[in-house]
Amino acid sequence: MRVVFFSFHYNQDIWRVNYIKKAWYYASSFEAAGFWNGSVEETHPTYNDSEIHNLINNTLFGTSVTVVLIGRYTSYRKWVKYEIIQSYQRKNGLLGIYIHKLRDKFGNSDEKGNNPFDYTYDEFGNKLSNFVPTYDWFDDVGKENIGFWIEEAAKSVGR
């Protein structure tokens, strides 16, 4: 069982993200789902940059995998990029899941976003997308496979 940090664009995708964060509900137990949610909950809209850095860093503590939930605008968010870099430096397993086909509170799906791992690099200048897997929540049956993806990401970094 893994403690997972979920990275995403809060304002655009919270409806879709909450569905995925509750994937354990569809499994027989938390253990069957394969993860606990260890993410930042954005409840205070007036955090300054220093407070956000501290919040992210403190929340990443104790997690072993970071799952980037990729919506239409996720790759453009500076905090998503920061969360990816911090996760990589902490040796968290990483993976991305495209969530654009999930419907929002108005019943709308969205356009597929760019892969944020295309815009983040390791210490040698290689795109993280060269070795971080991405999946599609619908096409790759995320409801059934998210626990497996999380476990594989953890194992890929020796956790």
PyMOL commands that set and color helices and strands:
alter all, ss='L'
color gray80, all
select helices_A, chain A and resi 10-21+23-26+30-33+49-60+74-76+78-89+116-119+128-130+142-156
alter helices_A, ss='H'
color red, helices_A
select strands_A, chain A and resi 2-7+35-37+65-70+93-98+134-136
alter strands_A, ss='S'
color yellow, strands_A
deselect
rebuild
show_as cartoon
